[in-house]
Amino acid sequence: MGKAPAFQFYALDRASDIAGLDNMAVGAWVKAMMYLWTIGPMSKERLHMIAGDGVERVAFLFTENNGLLSLEWMEELREKQRAYRDSQAEHGSKGGRPSKVKKATLKREKGYPKGRKYEEEDRSKKKEGGNLKDEAFEKFWIAYERKGNRKSAEQEWQKISPEDHAAIMANVPKYNASKPDMQFRRDGERYLKHRVWEDAIVIPTNKTATNGQARTQAERDAELDRIVDERYGL
């Protein structure tokens, strides 16, 4: 159970979660969100009793662990708040955070050179390195249609190997095409975190082969390629 009575609510990130839902589903999501923060993860039955029938429409937003439902982003935020409180308590027990002068002294004692020139060079190096990573991520961010939190997605991107980056860029158009309804797609962060590009692609159609039999895998792949070609011109 979280001790904090409130949490940061980034409207743009959460709006992407509920895009395309009707008011009943959104109301159930808001009610579920409030109680999940106040009480913590709970069973499907209890959440349904609290939030009403509309909660079934937003079931895809919840994560289940040991029979309990939660919102992944909320639990991450809860852990960050807990870590921050622990950090503040630790600083308090040591007499507060070190002053800027004390920090500078500690750096020099550890062998860091003194002076503005060093600090500017260090910032410049970090910026150059960041741009190299951002260029690849920027291509992914443009191609991936359900955005979510950019900062969190970029952090996940930087944990992934360049070889997987190439596999991701090949998968994204097919993933977008296979889920035309935006609400059933993962946001960018969770697409990367859960390695969704490695999952099997299912095309959104019930068509069968001309002989009336279920289509082969090759026929399903061809249909998916056709959808991608029509949508993206690839």
C-alpha positions as CSV (number, residue, x, y, z in Angstrom):
1,M,0.0,0.0,0.0
2,G,1.5,3.4,-1.0
3,K,1.9,5.9,1.7
4,A,1.9,8.9,-0.7
5,P,-1.6,10.4,-1.1
6,A,-0.9,11.6,-4.6
7,F,1.1,10.8,-7.7
8,Q,2.2,12.7,-10.9
9,F,-0.3,12.3,-13.7
10,Y,1.1,13.0,-17.2
11,A,-2.0,13.7,-19.2
12,L,-0.5,13.0,-22.6
13,D,0.9,9.6,-21.6
14,R,-2.3,8.5,-20.1
15,A,-4.5,9.8,-22.9
16,S,-2.7,7.4,-25.2
17,D,-3.7,4.5,-22.9
18,I,-7.5,5.2,-23.4
19,A,-7.6,6.4,-27.0
20,G,-10.7,5.1,-28.7
21,L,-12.5,4.1,-25.5
22,D,-16.1,5.2,-24.7
23,N,-17.0,7.2,-21.6
24,M,-18.1,4.1,-19.6
25,A,-14.8,2.4,-20.1
26,V,-12.8,5.6,-19.3
27,G,-14.9,6.1,-16.1
28,A,-14.1,2.5,-15.0
29,W,-10.4,3.1,-15.8
30,V,-10.3,6.3,-13.7
31,K,-12.1,4.6,-10.7
32,A,-9.8,1.6,-11.0
33,M,-6.7,3.8,-11.1
34,M,-7.7,5.7,-7.9
35,Y,-8.3,2.5,-5.9
36,L,-5.2,0.7,-7.3
37,W,-3.0,3.7,-6.1
38,T,-4.8,3.8,-2.7
39,I,-5.0,0.1,-2.0
40,G,-2.5,-1.5,-4.2
41,P,-2.8,-4.5,-6.6
42,M,-6.0,-6.4,-6.2
43,S,-7.8,-9.4,-7.6
44,K,-9.9,-9.2,-10.8
45,E,-13.1,-9.8,-8.9
46,R,-12.5,-7.1,-6.4
47,L,-11.4,-4.6,-9.1
48,H,-14.6,-5.4,-11.1
49,M,-16.7,-4.9,-8.0
50,I,-15.1,-1.5,-7.4
51,A,-14.9,-0.2,-10.9
52,G,-18.0,-1.7,-12.5
53,D,-18.7,-3.6,-15.8
54,G,-16.7,-1.1,-17.8
55,V,-13.4,-2.4,-16.3
56,E,-13.7,-5.4,-18.8
57,R,-13.2,-2.9,-21.6
58,V,-9.8,-1.8,-20.2
59,A,-8.6,-5.2,-19.1
60,F,-5.7,-4.9,-21.6
61,L,-4.2,-2.0,-19.6
62,F,-3.6,-4.1,-16.5
63,T,-0.7,-6.4,-15.6
64,E,-1.5,-9.6,-13.7
65,N,1.0,-11.0,-11.2
66,N,0.2,-13.8,-8.8
67,G,-3.5,-13.4,-9.4
68,L,-3.4,-9.6,-8.7
69,L,-4.0,-6.8,-11.2
70,S,-2.1,-3.6,-11.3
71,L,-1.0,-0.8,-13.6
72,E,2.6,-1.3,-14.6
73,W,3.4,2.4,-14.9
74,M,1.7,3.1,-11.5
75,E,3.8,0.5,-9.7
76,E,7.0,1.9,-11.3
77,L,6.0,5.3,-10.0
78,R,5.2,4.0,-6.6
79,E,8.7,2.4,-6.4
80,K,10.3,5.7,-7.5
81,Q,8.4,7.5,-4.7
82,R,9.5,4.9,-2.2
83,A,13.1,5.2,-3.3
84,Y,13.0,9.0,-3.1
85,R,11.6,8.9,0.4
86,D,14.3,6.4,1.5
87,S,17.0,8.7,-0.1
88,Q,15.6,11.7,1.7
89,A,15.6,9.9,5.0
90,E,19.2,8.7,4.5
91,H,20.3,12.3,3.7
92,G,18.4,13.5,6.8
93,S,20.2,11.0,9.0
94,K,23.5,12.2,7.7
95,G,22.7,15.9,8.2
96,G,21.2,16.7,4.8
97,R,22.6,16.8,1.3
98,P,26.2,17.9,0.8
99,S,26.6,21.5,-0.3
100,K,27.9,22.5,-3.7
101,V,31.3,23.4,-2.1
102,K,31.5,20.0,-0.4
103,K,30.6,18.2,-3.6
104,A,33.3,20.0,-5.5
105,T,35.8,19.0,-2.8
106,L,34.8,15.4,-2.9
107,K,35.2,15.4,-6.7
108,R,38.8,16.8,-6.4
109,E,39.6,14.2,-3.7
110,K,38.5,11.5,-6.2
111,G,40.8,12.9,-8.9
112,Y,38.5,15.0,-10.9
113,P,40.2,18.1,-12.4
114,K,38.9,21.5,-11.2
115,G,37.5,24.2,-13.4
116,R,34.8,25.2,-15.8
117,K,36.6,24.1,-18.9
118,Y,36.6,20.4,-17.8
119,E,32.9,20.6,-17.0
120,E,32.0,22.1,-20.4
121,E,34.1,19.4,-22.2
122,D,32.5,16.7,-20.2
123,R,29.0,18.0,-21.0
124,S,29.9,18.3,-24.7
125,K,31.1,14.6,-24.8
126,K,27.9,13.5,-23.2
127,K,25.8,15.5,-25.7
128,E,27.7,14.0,-28.7
129,G,27.3,10.5,-27.4
130,G,23.6,11.1,-26.8
131,N,23.0,12.4,-30.4
132,L,24.4,9.2,-31.8
133,K,21.9,7.1,-29.8
134,D,19.1,9.5,-30.5
135,E,19.4,9.3,-34.2
136,A,18.5,5.6,-34.3
137,F,15.8,6.0,-31.7
138,E,14.3,9.0,-33.6
139,K,13.6,6.7,-36.6
140,F,11.8,4.2,-34.3
141,W,9.8,6.9,-32.6
142,I,8.6,8.3,-36.0
143,A,7.7,4.9,-37.3
144,Y,6.0,3.6,-34.2
145,E,2.4,5.0,-34.1
146,R,1.3,4.5,-30.5
147,K,3.8,6.7,-28.6
148,G,3.4,6.8,-24.8
149,N,6.2,8.2,-22.7
150,R,9.1,9.1,-24.9
151,K,11.7,9.3,-22.1
152,S,10.8,5.8,-20.8
153,A,10.8,4.4,-24.3
154,E,14.2,5.8,-25.1
155,Q,15.6,4.3,-21.9
156,E,14.4,0.9,-23.0
157,W,15.8,1.5,-26.5
158,Q,19.2,2.1,-25.1
159,K,19.2,-1.3,-23.3
160,I,18.7,-3.1,-26.7
161,S,21.5,-4.2,-29.0
162,P,22.0,-2.6,-32.5
163,E,21.2,-6.0,-34.0
164,D,17.8,-6.0,-32.3
165,H,17.3,-2.3,-33.4
166,A,17.4,-3.5,-37.0
167,A,14.9,-6.3,-36.2
168,I,12.6,-3.8,-34.5
169,M,12.6,-1.4,-37.5
170,A,11.7,-4.3,-39.8
171,N,8.9,-5.4,-37.4
172,V,7.2,-2.0,-36.7
173,P,5.3,-1.6,-40.0
174,K,4.0,-5.1,-39.7
175,Y,3.1,-4.7,-36.1
176,N,1.2,-1.4,-36.9
177,A,-0.6,-3.1,-39.8
178,S,-1.5,-6.2,-37.8
179,K,-3.3,-4.1,-35.2
180,P,-5.4,-1.4,-37.0
181,D,-7.2,-0.6,-33.7
182,M,-4.8,1.6,-31.8
183,Q,-6.1,0.6,-28.4
184,F,-4.9,-3.0,-28.8
185,R,-1.3,-2.0,-29.4
186,R,1.4,-1.6,-26.7
187,D,2.8,1.8,-26.2
188,G,6.4,2.4,-27.3
189,E,8.0,1.7,-23.9
190,R,6.2,-1.6,-23.4
191,Y,6.7,-2.7,-27.0
192,L,10.4,-2.5,-26.4
193,K,10.4,-3.7,-22.7
194,H,8.5,-6.8,-23.5
195,R,10.3,-7.5,-26.8
196,V,7.1,-7.5,-28.8
197,W,8.9,-7.6,-32.1
198,E,9.8,-11.2,-31.3
199,D,6.2,-12.2,-31.1
200,A,4.3,-13.9,-33.9
201,I,2.4,-11.5,-36.2
202,V,-1.3,-12.3,-36.7
203,I,-3.0,-10.5,-39.6
204,P,-6.4,-8.9,-38.9
205,T,-8.6,-10.8,-41.3
206,N,-10.7,-14.0,-41.4
207,K,-10.3,-14.6,-45.1
208,T,-9.6,-18.2,-46.2
209,A,-7.9,-19.6,-49.3
210,T,-9.8,-19.9,-52.6
211,N,-10.5,-23.6,-52.0
212,G,-12.3,-22.7,-48.7
213,Q,-9.6,-24.2,-46.5
214,A,-7.6,-22.4,-43.9
215,R,-4.6,-20.6,-45.4
216,T,-1.1,-21.8,-45.0
217,Q,1.5,-19.7,-43.1
218,A,3.0,-18.6,-46.4
219,E,-0.4,-17.3,-47.5
220,R,-0.9,-15.5,-44.2
221,D,2.6,-13.9,-44.5
222,A,1.8,-12.8,-48.1
223,E,-1.4,-11.2,-46.9
224,L,0.5,-9.3,-44.2
225,D,3.1,-8.1,-46.7
226,R,0.2,-6.9,-48.9
227,I,-1.3,-4.9,-46.1
228,V,2.0,-3.3,-45.2
229,D,2.7,-2.5,-48.9
230,E,-0.7,-0.8,-49.2
231,R,-0.3,1.2,-46.0
232,Y,3.4,2.2,-46.0
233,G,4.4,1.6,-49.6
234,L,7.4,-0.6,-48.5
